[in-house]
């Protein structure tokens, strides 16, 4: 028995126009994977240009006939009808991404700068209104429009992620109100969520605090099912994300001391000095990864404990300090990923969970033998950053292999966008890897795809990677931006409709707090302007009087010789004491903070 489509349904198709017949009013459209569809339009079909956050609706309906030209990439929402001659598709709404073939509005130099500005303004207002920044009023849970809930558990990681986003927004916009939030949040973390263990000479971070008036209760161990009553590595990692990005901006030596103390925690208690990598959890009493109390997490390693160091804080720490020990940790971590995560004889997806001896753990909790699509893309993206720092053919080969195989198994090649969690293996007779629970698409996995393909396109002048990046950016900007309430949605249905149920209806939660959306804005600006379109980039810094007098301003780990520091202003005055090649500024001694604007330019 076969299942035939004998009912009408609405859906989305994205692809490249092959032809348009204005008399018949039909579009011939080819999807990303080369399938052809004929789509009708009529007087009820609306059309718009893709728009950024807070921008007005750009009605393209009157110009639609002139805009439907070959090779233009568009997204179509339509109704599918089961007619006797086959399935007929009638378009109801078109999203057009630029003014001509090969033109994409989101490649404008300021597209992502504007977006991060809007996101930062949303979260600042949601958390603190228009008044004083007081993190006692911070809430982990924010409703769709930014309204707060009665829940008042302040999670360390969500504050840190907010801090990261605000520091990044300052770097791209120079607006002091965002740096104010970043510094206030960092100080709040230091005063309320940090524990300095002087006996063991380490620093670690509480899961969070429960606030009741002036009374606060420290939550030392994790409160979440997978990690309950343990200290998970990923919580310690993400506690550093915001402070580290703030350290890049201000050079605050107290933040540097906190980071060093946490790194000592990692090296003393989480690192497997014999087998390599880092354990995912340690017992809170003995600080050991090998205690029975850890249950299924005893002696385990996973993607988060090994791979999340680089994007969350370690690359930014290296950019800020230039210290070789951080480069060595990065190299060691990526060598571990390259050695143990690929499993291509069995599956197109990497392994993500392991026992202490690196044998795969395919029976752990919710993950079992399943793949998180975004983690594969995150590996490719960060391998390319590491390849820029220390070129190794193995890094580049693995990144390009992931990029080549992921679209067919992890992306939606009809509608656009990237899926969430799928089964790593197919059962006999199955054509596609089955979804674990749903076919929704999460905002953070779109980020991993966009950044992976942008850096690959910019590094290798790779047209296929650029195509994948643009298609991913198109879906994200068309369907994830909340034009009514602000910021971005947590997830959308396969066709791009916002999914607004459960915790996924929130703008703030354990999983979402201004990190991935702003990381995307910051690095999409860097990769697009400097590696692809050839535009200069301005960044702002605000070093303190007690900061190092060598300010390192490289925007990211980029291919050697591709960019340089071309201009510096201090407090609005041009300044010439800088190293263009190494992208450092020799700061003058000062009793006050300095506002430093730099311009990074592509090398001709």
VMD Tcl script that draws the C-alpha trace (Angstrom):
set ca {
  {0.00 0.00 0.00}
  {1.23 3.48 -0.86}
  {0.34 6.76 0.78}
  {-0.99 9.21 -1.80}
  {-1.45 12.93 -1.29}
  {-5.20 13.24 -1.79}
  {-5.86 16.26 0.38}
  {-4.90 19.93 0.20}
  {-2.16 21.23 2.48}
  {-0.10 24.38 2.88}
  {3.69 24.31 2.81}
  {6.83 26.18 1.84}
  {9.24 25.73 -1.03}
  {12.51 27.62 -1.46}
  {14.60 27.54 -4.58}
  {15.98 29.22 -7.66}
  {13.74 30.51 -10.42}
  {14.39 28.71 -13.69}
  {11.74 30.53 -15.70}
  {8.67 32.71 -15.29}
  {5.74 32.80 -17.71}
  {3.89 36.09 -17.11}
  {1.00 35.09 -19.38}
  {0.33 31.80 -17.61}
  {1.59 33.29 -14.32}
  {3.65 30.22 -13.49}
  {7.08 30.00 -11.88}
  {9.46 27.14 -12.61}
  {11.41 26.68 -9.36}
  {14.38 24.39 -8.63}
  {15.08 23.42 -5.02}
  {18.48 23.26 -3.36}
  {18.78 19.57 -4.21}
  {17.77 20.00 -7.87}
  {14.05 19.10 -7.89}
  {11.79 21.14 -10.18}
  {8.34 22.48 -9.32}
  {5.79 24.52 -11.24}
  {4.07 27.10 -9.05}
  {1.16 29.33 -9.95}
  {0.62 32.89 -8.78}
  {-2.52 35.04 -9.00}
  {-3.99 38.26 -7.71}
  {-4.13 36.85 -4.17}
  {-0.37 36.23 -4.08}
  {1.53 38.71 -1.92}
  {5.26 39.36 -2.09}
  {7.78 41.05 0.20}
  {11.47 41.77 0.36}
  {13.15 40.09 3.31}
  {13.44 42.62 6.13}
  {15.54 43.01 9.22}
  {14.24 43.44 12.76}
  {12.11 46.58 13.26}
  {12.12 47.40 9.55}
  {8.76 48.06 7.85}
  {7.09 45.58 5.55}
  {8.59 45.97 2.07}
  {5.73 45.26 -0.31}
  {6.99 43.85 -3.60}
  {3.59 42.82 -4.95}
  {3.37 45.55 -7.57}
  {6.80 44.64 -8.97}
  {6.46 40.88 -8.75}
  {6.44 40.23 -12.52}
  {9.73 42.10 -12.98}
  {11.31 40.44 -9.93}
  {10.70 36.85 -10.98}
  {13.84 36.48 -13.08}
  {15.98 33.36 -13.58}
  {18.44 32.35 -10.85}
  {16.82 34.55 -8.20}
  {16.46 32.65 -4.89}
  {13.00 32.97 -3.32}
  {10.86 31.33 -0.66}
  {7.27 30.46 -1.48}
  {4.39 29.73 0.87}
  {1.61 28.03 -1.00}
  {-1.26 25.56 -1.04}
  {-0.80 22.11 -2.54}
  {-3.88 20.71 -4.32}
  {-4.24 17.03 -5.37}
  {-5.54 17.58 -8.93}
  {-6.14 14.69 -11.37}
  {-3.11 15.68 -13.43}
  {-0.87 15.85 -10.37}
  {-0.22 18.09 -7.41}
  {-0.87 21.75 -8.21}
  {0.87 24.44 -6.15}
  {-0.66 27.89 -5.79}
  {1.62 30.51 -4.22}
  {0.12 32.74 -1.54}
  {3.22 34.57 -0.32}
  {6.68 35.14 -1.76}
  {9.78 36.23 0.14}
  {12.40 37.79 -2.11}
  {15.93 38.12 -0.76}
  {17.45 40.81 -2.96}
  {17.02 43.11 -5.92}
  {18.52 40.76 -8.46}
  {20.06 37.30 -8.92}
  {23.05 36.95 -6.61}
  {21.98 39.95 -4.52}
  {21.10 39.23 -0.89}
  {19.99 41.99 1.48}
  {21.56 40.22 4.46}
  {25.01 40.69 2.90}
  {24.80 44.45 3.35}
  {27.68 45.59 5.62}
  {25.35 46.74 8.41}
  {22.61 44.05 8.24}
  {23.81 42.02 11.20}
  {24.96 45.13 13.08}
  {21.41 46.45 12.94}
  {20.08 43.06 14.03}
  {22.33 42.78 17.08}
  {21.39 46.35 18.05}
  {17.70 45.43 17.97}
  {18.22 42.19 19.90}
  {20.29 43.92 22.57}
  {17.70 46.68 22.94}
  {14.95 44.07 23.36}
  {16.75 42.20 26.14}
  {17.92 45.32 27.93}
  {14.37 46.64 28.07}
  {12.91 43.25 28.99}
  {15.27 42.74 31.92}
  {15.77 46.29 33.20}
  {13.27 48.60 31.50}
  {14.61 52.06 30.81}
  {16.15 52.54 34.22}
  {19.16 51.41 36.20}
  {20.72 48.06 35.36}
  {20.13 46.03 38.52}
  {20.67 42.30 38.14}
  {18.65 41.61 41.26}
  {15.73 42.13 38.88}
  {17.06 39.69 36.29}
  {14.80 36.77 35.37}
  {15.79 33.60 33.57}
  {12.31 33.14 32.08}
  {11.02 35.82 29.70}
  {7.76 35.53 27.83}
  {7.40 36.08 24.10}
  {7.19 39.85 24.38}
  {9.83 40.11 27.10}
  {7.46 40.09 30.08}
  {8.85 38.48 33.21}
  {7.40 35.49 35.02}
  {7.12 34.90 38.75}
  {9.95 32.34 38.65}
  {13.01 33.83 40.29}
  {15.80 31.30 39.95}
  {18.72 33.15 38.41}
  {20.85 30.73 36.40}
  {24.54 31.49 36.07}
  {24.75 30.38 32.46}
  {21.81 32.44 31.24}
  {23.22 35.60 32.85}
  {26.58 34.82 31.29}
  {24.97 34.37 27.88}
  {23.18 37.70 28.22}
  {26.50 39.31 29.17}
  {28.13 37.78 26.08}
  {25.44 39.23 23.85}
  {25.67 42.69 25.38}
  {29.47 42.78 25.14}
  {29.26 41.68 21.50}
  {26.60 44.32 20.79}
  {28.93 46.97 22.21}
  {31.79 45.73 20.03}
  {29.70 46.15 16.88}
  {27.73 49.31 17.76}
  {29.84 51.20 20.30}
  {26.69 51.92 22.35}
  {27.69 52.33 26.00}
  {24.33 51.13 27.33}
  {25.18 47.62 26.20}
  {28.61 47.64 27.83}
  {26.93 48.86 31.01}
  {24.79 45.68 31.07}
  {27.78 43.47 30.26}
  {29.91 44.87 33.07}
  {27.08 44.90 35.60}
  {26.26 41.31 34.75}
  {29.87 40.22 35.01}
  {30.19 41.84 38.42}
  {26.92 40.22 39.56}
  {28.26 36.84 38.51}
  {31.47 37.46 40.43}
  {29.65 38.55 43.59}
  {26.80 36.01 43.63}
  {27.63 32.98 41.45}
  {31.39 32.54 41.89}
  {33.14 30.41 44.48}
  {36.90 30.75 44.96}
  {38.24 27.55 46.52}
  {41.50 28.77 48.03}
  {42.39 25.34 49.45}
  {42.44 23.80 45.98}
  {43.34 27.04 44.15}
  {40.42 26.83 41.74}
  {37.33 28.84 40.88}
  {33.98 27.35 40.08}
  {30.50 28.69 39.47}
  {27.21 27.89 41.12}
  {24.37 26.58 38.97}
  {22.44 29.65 40.09}
  {20.68 31.28 42.98}
  {17.09 31.24 44.18}
  {16.07 34.75 45.18}
  {13.30 35.54 47.67}
  {13.36 39.23 48.54}
  {16.79 39.90 50.04}
  {17.32 36.22 50.77}
  {19.27 34.21 48.23}
  {19.93 30.48 48.27}
  {22.96 29.19 46.40}
  {22.32 26.28 44.06}
  {25.69 24.58 43.90}
  {24.90 21.56 41.72}
  {22.80 21.40 38.60}
  {19.02 21.33 38.88}
  {18.43 19.61 35.54}
  {17.51 15.98 35.01}
  {20.55 14.96 32.96}
  {22.96 16.65 35.38}
  {21.13 16.59 38.70}
  {23.31 16.80 41.83}
  {26.49 16.96 39.73}
  {28.78 19.70 38.45}
  {28.49 19.50 34.66}
  {31.36 20.79 32.58}
  {29.11 22.66 30.16}
  {27.72 24.86 32.97}
  {31.25 25.83 34.00}
  {32.17 26.48 30.37}
  {29.23 28.77 29.69}
  {29.75 30.62 32.95}
  {32.90 31.99 31.24}
  {31.26 33.01 27.95}
  {30.04 36.45 28.98}
  {32.88 37.48 31.27}
  {35.45 36.47 28.63}
  {33.81 38.58 25.92}
  {33.62 41.47 28.40}
  {37.31 40.96 29.16}
  {38.06 41.41 25.45}
  {36.42 44.83 25.64}
  {37.65 46.13 29.01}
  {40.78 44.14 29.89}
  {39.56 43.88 33.49}
  {42.31 41.88 35.29}
  {39.83 40.57 37.87}
  {37.98 38.74 35.07}
  {41.28 37.29 33.87}
  {41.91 35.93 37.38}
  {38.47 34.31 37.48}
  {39.05 32.68 34.09}
  {42.44 31.36 35.15}
  {40.93 29.91 38.32}
  {38.25 28.14 36.31}
  {40.85 26.80 33.87}
  {42.70 25.32 36.84}
  {39.42 23.62 37.82}
  {39.21 22.11 34.34}
  {42.80 20.91 34.38}
  {42.75 19.49 37.91}
  {39.36 17.82 38.03}
  {37.73 17.53 34.60}
  {40.67 16.74 32.30}
  {41.57 13.14 31.52}
  {45.34 13.46 31.50}
  {45.80 9.84 30.44}
  {43.04 9.24 27.89}
  {42.61 12.77 26.60}
  {39.67 15.15 26.58}
  {37.54 16.31 29.48}
  {34.94 14.48 31.53}
  {31.39 15.75 31.34}
  {30.58 15.73 35.09}
  {32.29 15.63 38.45}
  {30.95 14.78 41.87}
  {30.39 17.92 44.01}
  {31.96 16.46 47.14}
  {35.15 14.80 45.92}
  {35.40 16.70 42.61}
  {35.90 13.37 40.87}
  {34.48 12.13 37.54}
  {34.54 8.52 38.77}
  {32.02 8.44 41.61}
  {28.99 6.15 41.72}
  {26.86 9.12 42.72}
  {27.17 10.39 39.14}
  {25.12 7.48 37.84}
  {24.96 7.45 34.04}
  {27.40 10.38 33.92}
  {30.18 8.52 35.71}
  {33.36 8.53 33.64}
  {31.69 10.03 30.59}
  {32.82 12.54 27.97}
  {30.67 14.34 25.43}
  {30.59 17.04 22.78}
  {29.91 19.78 25.32}
  {32.75 18.81 27.66}
  {35.30 18.67 24.84}
  {34.04 20.84 22.00}
  {32.30 23.77 23.66}
  {35.46 25.30 25.13}
  {36.46 26.83 21.80}
  {33.33 28.77 20.80}
  {32.10 29.62 24.31}
  {35.23 31.28 25.68}
  {38.61 29.83 24.64}
  {38.96 31.41 21.19}
  {37.88 34.76 22.61}
  {40.35 34.35 25.47}
  {43.17 33.72 23.00}
  {42.10 36.73 20.93}
  {42.23 38.89 24.07}
  {45.55 37.65 25.46}
  {47.57 36.03 22.68}
  {48.88 33.54 25.27}
  {50.37 30.35 23.85}
  {48.89 28.17 26.61}
  {45.41 28.93 25.27}
  {46.49 28.09 21.73}
  {47.90 24.81 23.03}
  {44.61 23.94 24.75}
  {42.72 24.73 21.56}
  {44.99 22.52 19.48}
  {44.77 19.67 21.97}
  {40.98 19.92 22.02}
  {40.61 19.95 18.25}
  {43.05 17.08 17.84}
  {40.85 15.12 20.26}
  {37.71 15.94 18.25}
  {39.34 14.97 14.97}
  {40.60 11.70 16.45}
  {37.47 10.46 18.23}
  {34.28 12.08 16.98}
  {34.09 10.99 13.30}
  {32.33 7.66 12.71}
  {31.77 7.76 8.98}
  {31.94 4.03 8.39}
  {28.69 3.75 10.37}
  {26.91 7.10 9.95}
  {27.18 10.50 8.28}
  {26.94 12.01 11.77}
  {29.70 12.23 14.37}
  {29.56 10.45 17.71}
  {28.76 12.82 20.58}
  {28.92 10.79 23.81}
  {31.69 8.50 25.02}
  {32.92 6.34 27.85}
  {36.27 7.24 29.37}
  {38.13 5.05 26.84}
  {36.43 6.84 23.92}
  {34.16 3.95 23.04}
  {30.79 5.43 22.00}
  {28.00 5.61 24.55}
  {24.84 5.09 22.48}
  {22.47 4.40 25.37}
  {22.78 7.64 27.32}
  {19.64 9.42 28.47}
  {17.66 11.13 25.70}
  {20.43 11.04 23.12}
  {20.83 7.28 22.70}
  {22.19 6.78 19.17}
  {20.95 10.12 17.90}
  {22.66 13.07 16.26}
  {22.26 16.75 17.03}
  {22.56 18.26 13.57}
  {23.97 21.55 14.86}
  {26.83 19.87 16.69}
  {28.15 18.47 13.41}
  {28.03 21.93 11.85}
  {29.57 23.47 14.96}
  {32.54 21.14 14.57}
  {33.03 22.22 10.96}
  {32.80 25.92 11.85}
  {35.27 25.74 14.72}
  {37.69 23.46 12.90}
  {38.03 26.22 10.32}
  {38.77 28.77 13.02}
  {41.44 26.46 14.43}
  {42.78 25.84 10.93}
  {43.29 29.61 10.60}
  {45.32 29.63 13.82}
  {47.35 26.51 13.09}
  {46.76 25.09 9.62}
  {46.45 21.33 9.52}
  {45.17 19.46 6.52}
  {43.22 17.16 8.80}
  {41.24 20.08 10.22}
  {40.35 21.42 6.79}
  {39.55 17.99 5.36}
  {37.20 17.11 8.21}
  {35.45 20.49 8.08}
  {34.91 20.21 4.32}
  {33.73 16.62 4.64}
  {31.11 17.62 7.19}
  {30.02 20.54 5.02}
  {29.66 18.29 1.97}
  {27.55 15.56 3.61}
  {25.36 17.56 6.01}
  {22.88 19.17 3.59}
  {21.51 15.84 2.39}
  {21.00 14.43 5.88}
  {20.52 17.46 8.15}
  {18.95 20.25 6.12}
  {15.50 20.77 4.67}
  {16.31 20.94 0.99}
  {12.78 21.86 0.02}
  {11.88 24.57 2.50}
  {15.30 25.71 3.74}
  {16.71 25.62 7.24}
  {18.24 22.90 9.41}
  {16.68 20.21 11.55}
  {17.24 19.40 15.21}
  {17.83 15.80 16.35}
  {17.75 12.75 14.07}
  {18.57 9.06 14.36}
  {22.21 8.45 13.44}
  {21.37 5.20 11.68}
  {18.61 4.31 9.21}
  {16.58 1.16 9.48}
  {16.38 -1.13 6.40}
  {14.09 0.36 3.80}
  {14.28 3.92 5.16}
  {15.34 6.62 2.74}
  {15.83 9.41 5.27}
  {17.20 9.55 8.79}
  {14.18 9.66 11.09}
  {13.53 12.63 13.35}
  {13.83 11.85 17.04}
  {10.71 13.76 18.11}
  {9.71 16.39 15.54}
  {10.79 18.22 12.39}
  {11.03 21.65 13.99}
  {14.06 23.86 13.51}
  {15.81 25.60 16.42}
  {17.38 29.04 16.12}
  {20.80 27.98 17.42}
  {21.24 25.22 14.84}
  {20.63 27.72 12.05}
  {23.49 29.76 13.52}
  {25.90 26.83 13.35}
  {25.07 26.23 9.69}
  {25.37 29.87 8.67}
  {28.73 30.36 10.38}
  {30.15 27.04 9.16}
  {29.36 27.72 5.53}
  {30.34 31.41 5.68}
  {33.82 30.69 7.03}
  {34.30 27.84 4.56}
  {33.18 30.06 1.69}
  {35.46 32.88 2.78}
  {38.48 30.70 3.47}
  {38.43 28.63 0.29}
  {36.45 30.88 -2.08}
  {34.01 27.96 -2.15}
  {30.91 28.72 -4.22}
  {28.97 25.69 -2.94}
  {29.63 26.69 0.67}
  {28.50 30.24 -0.15}
  {25.29 28.87 -1.67}
  {24.57 26.85 1.47}
  {25.32 29.87 3.67}
  {23.00 32.12 1.70}
  {20.16 29.60 1.71}
  {20.56 29.19 5.48}
  {20.68 32.95 6.03}
  {17.60 33.35 3.87}
  {15.50 30.93 5.92}
  {16.70 32.38 9.22}
  {16.02 35.99 8.29}
  {12.69 35.20 6.66}
  {11.23 33.08 9.46}
  {13.09 33.45 12.78}
  {12.91 37.22 13.26}
  {9.98 38.20 15.47}
  {8.76 41.33 13.73}
  {5.94 41.84 16.24}
  {7.59 41.46 19.66}
  {11.31 41.68 18.86}
  {14.38 39.41 19.00}
  {14.19 35.90 17.48}
  {11.98 32.86 17.94}
  {13.28 29.77 19.70}
  {12.00 27.43 16.98}
  {9.79 27.25 13.92}
  {7.88 24.45 12.26}
  {9.39 22.89 9.16}
  {7.60 25.42 6.93}
  {8.84 28.41 8.95}
  {5.75 29.04 11.07}
  {6.76 30.07 14.63}
  {6.27 27.29 17.21}
  {4.89 28.93 20.33}
  {4.17 26.13 22.80}
  {5.88 25.02 26.01}
  {9.26 26.52 26.83}
  {9.87 27.17 23.13}
  {7.43 30.09 23.27}
  {9.79 31.99 25.58}
  {12.47 34.55 24.69}
  {14.34 33.72 27.89}
  {14.80 30.25 29.35}
  {17.43 27.78 30.49}
  {18.31 27.31 26.81}
  {17.89 30.84 25.40}
  {19.42 34.07 26.62}
  {20.82 36.25 23.84}
  {23.90 34.10 23.17}
  {23.53 32.29 19.86}
  {21.53 35.04 18.15}
  {24.17 37.67 18.94}
  {27.12 35.37 18.28}
  {25.60 34.88 14.84}
  {25.26 38.63 14.30}
  {28.82 39.33 15.41}
  {30.54 36.58 13.40}
  {28.30 36.82 10.33}
  {29.38 40.46 10.16}
  {33.04 39.46 10.49}
  {32.96 36.65 7.93}
  {30.72 38.38 5.39}
  {32.43 41.77 5.41}
  {36.03 40.66 5.70}
  {36.13 37.33 3.85}
  {33.31 37.49 1.28}
  {32.11 40.96 0.27}
  {35.32 42.88 1.01}
  {33.98 45.61 3.30}
  {35.83 47.05 6.30}
  {34.56 46.43 9.82}
  {34.53 48.77 12.83}
  {34.87 47.41 16.36}
  {34.76 49.22 19.70}
  {36.76 48.55 22.87}
  {36.77 50.28 26.26}
  {39.98 49.34 28.12}
  {40.24 50.21 31.80}
  {43.22 52.04 33.29}
  {44.47 48.76 34.79}
  {44.15 46.80 31.53}
  {47.18 45.64 29.57}
  {48.53 48.46 27.43}
  {48.60 46.09 24.45}
  {45.07 45.90 23.09}
  {44.47 42.96 20.78}
  {41.69 43.71 18.31}
  {41.62 40.76 15.88}
  {37.90 40.10 15.32}
  {38.23 36.29 15.15}
  {40.64 33.56 14.10}
  {40.82 34.29 10.37}
  {43.07 32.98 7.58}
  {46.57 34.44 7.80}
  {47.21 37.53 5.71}
  {43.57 38.16 4.81}
  {42.82 41.13 7.08}
  {44.70 43.97 8.74}
  {44.17 46.79 11.22}
  {43.78 49.91 9.09}
  {42.56 52.68 11.42}
  {42.49 53.47 15.13}
  {40.73 56.23 17.03}
  {41.05 56.82 20.77}
  {38.37 59.01 22.31}
  {37.46 60.18 18.81}
  {40.99 61.23 17.82}
  {43.02 59.37 15.15}
  {45.86 57.33 16.69}
  {48.83 55.80 14.90}
  {50.60 53.60 17.43}
  {49.35 50.24 16.21}
  {50.59 47.11 14.45}
  {48.53 46.62 11.31}
  {49.57 43.01 10.65}
  {49.25 41.66 14.19}
  {46.20 43.84 14.89}
  {47.40 45.26 18.19}
  {47.20 48.79 19.58}
  {49.83 50.26 21.94}
  {47.58 52.05 24.38}
  {48.76 55.20 26.15}
  {48.85 55.22 29.93}
  {45.68 56.78 31.24}
  {43.94 57.32 34.56}
  {40.62 56.99 32.76}
  {38.99 54.51 30.48}
  {39.65 54.86 26.78}
  {37.08 54.50 24.03}
  {38.86 52.80 21.16}
  {37.36 52.38 17.71}
  {39.31 50.29 15.25}
  {38.76 49.53 11.61}
  {39.68 46.09 10.31}
  {39.99 45.85 6.54}
  {40.47 43.06 4.01}
  {43.95 42.93 2.53}
  {43.73 43.77 -1.16}
}
mol new
graphics top color blue
foreach p $ca { graphics top sphere $p radius 0.5 }
foreach p [lrange $ca 0 end-1] q [lrange $ca 1 end] { graphics top cylinder $p $q radius 0.2 }
display resetview
